[in-house]
Amino acid sequence: MLGIIINPKSGKNAFRRQRLYLFRLLKSRGQEFSYEVTRYAGHATEIARRMAERGIRQILVLGGDGTLSEAIDGIMHSNVDNKQDIVFGLMPRGTGNDWGRFWGLTRDYKRSLDIFFNTGKAQAVDVGCLTVWRNGEEEKHYFINSVGFGVDALTCKKASVIKYYVGSHGLNYFFGLLFALAQHKAVPVILNTDSGMTLVQPLFTMNIGNGPFSGGGIRQNPDADPRDGIFHAMCVSRPTFRLIMSALPKLFNGRLKEISFIHNFTARTIDIRTAKHIAIEKDGILVDACGPYRVEILPSALKMIVPKQN
């Protein structure tokens, strides 16, 4: 049995054409399947969890990074013992599509479906876990691509506002970043990693990457690889306006590591403490919760159907 989760709001202009193509393909293959359409934020989490607990071991997501992230969260929160047996696939339909970008999955939906059903391979991938506190209770939020703090999170918030007015465009994140850079103030934090690194400094922005892309193609952590069992992260303390402007041309070419005021590190577990509230996002989804915060990687937690050349 194949489970399909569809977000009709991601790339909604092409939704009808893509859905009809998928259903015709499933019929021609004689594929047994069950599908559900998301109706509100967080719905994909509920659907994926329900599918996993019903015994469905193949799940195809039609949506963007946020929909996929919700689905991963649902699978990881399910009561299934052997989650490594669950295989998921992606037909990218969102604004950023940063997770699909790493694997070479584009909005060419026919190619994405051909990879899932015919020419792809099952690849073990790492999953991230963000632990936060809400009303005194510990909460775990699972993510697939990256988690961000400070400007990184505020950029997602601004991009979603821009999207409301102008629709889904690749430049939404870039303009969201410009607004975030102008408004955000650094927050003092204490950061510790399992590798023994400690940072005590104001935090302007930080991105912890399982994958290398974020914000619609920005390569904040160009060496990140979701198969290596480790996070690649970058953080910035309190840059001047001149330093920020010098970094902007290198956002998309993977050369941010050349910039001296950006601190790069690797870790499997990262603990963050702060006395003040700090904005957080996971895979573009805002998380409103209190610290302390822990980000840890779960190696080879799930399997994904990817192109064979990866």
ZIJOUR-V674531 format. One record per backbone hydrogen bond with DSSP energy under -0.5 kcal/mol. NH is the residue of the N-H (numbers start at 1). CO is the residue of the C=O. If there is no record, write none. Layout:
# ZIJOUR-V674531
[[NH:CO] [NH:CO]]
This chain:
# ZIJOUR-V674531
[[2:32] [3:58] [4:34] [5:60] [6:4] [6:36] [7:62] [8:6] [10:7] [11:9] [12:9] [14:11] [15:12] [18:14] [19:15] [20:16] [21:17] [22:18] [23:19] [24:20] [25:21] [26:22] [27:23] [28:24] [29:25] [30:26] [30:27] [31:26] [34:2] [36:4] [38:6] [43:40] [46:42] [47:43] [48:44] [49:45] [50:46] [51:47] [52:48] [53:49] [54:50] [54:51] [55:52] [56:51] [57:1] [58:1] [59:87] [60:3] [61:89] [62:5] [62:60] [63:61] [63:91] [68:64] [69:65] [70:66] [71:67] [72:68] [73:69] [74:70] [75:71] [76:72] [77:73] [78:74] [78:75] [83:81] [85:82] [86:83] [87:57] [88:303] [89:59] [91:61] [92:90] [93:63] [94:63] [101:97] [102:98] [103:99] [104:100] [104:101] [105:100] [106:104] [109:107] [112:108] [113:109] [114:110] [115:111] [116:112] [117:113] [118:114] [119:114] [120:115] [121:306] [123:121] [123:304] [125:302] [126:226] [127:298] [128:143] [129:296] [130:141] [131:129] [131:294] [132:130] [132:139] [133:290] [134:137] [137:134] [139:132] [141:130] [142:140] [143:128] [147:208] [148:281] [149:206] [150:279] [151:204] [152:149] [153:150] [154:150] [155:151] [156:152] [157:153] [158:154] [159:155] [160:156] [161:157] [162:158] [163:159] [164:160] [165:161] [165:162] [166:162] [167:163] [169:167] [172:169] [173:170] [175:171] [176:172] [177:173] [178:174] [179:175] [180:176] [181:177] [182:178] [183:179] [183:180] [184:180] [187:203] [189:201] [190:273] [191:199] [192:271] [193:197] [194:269] [196:193] [199:191] [201:189] [201:199] [203:187] [204:202] [204:236] [205:236] [206:149] [207:234] [208:147] [209:207] [209:232] [210:145] [211:145] [214:218] [218:214] [219:251] [220:218] [221:212] [222:219] [224:221] [228:225] [231:267] [232:209] [233:265] [234:207] [235:263] [236:205] [237:261] [244:240] [245:241] [246:242] [247:243] [247:244] [248:244] [249:245] [250:247] [251:248] [255:250] [258:255] [259:256] [262:259] [263:235] [263:261] [264:262] [265:233] [267:231] [270:295] [271:192] [272:293] [273:190] [275:188] [280:287] [281:148] [282:285] [283:146] [285:282] [286:284] [287:280] [288:286] [289:287] [290:133] [292:272] [293:272] [294:131] [295:270] [296:129] [297:268] [298:127] [299:297] [301:125] [301:298] [302:125] [303:86] [304:123] [305:88] [306:121] [306:304] [310:307]]
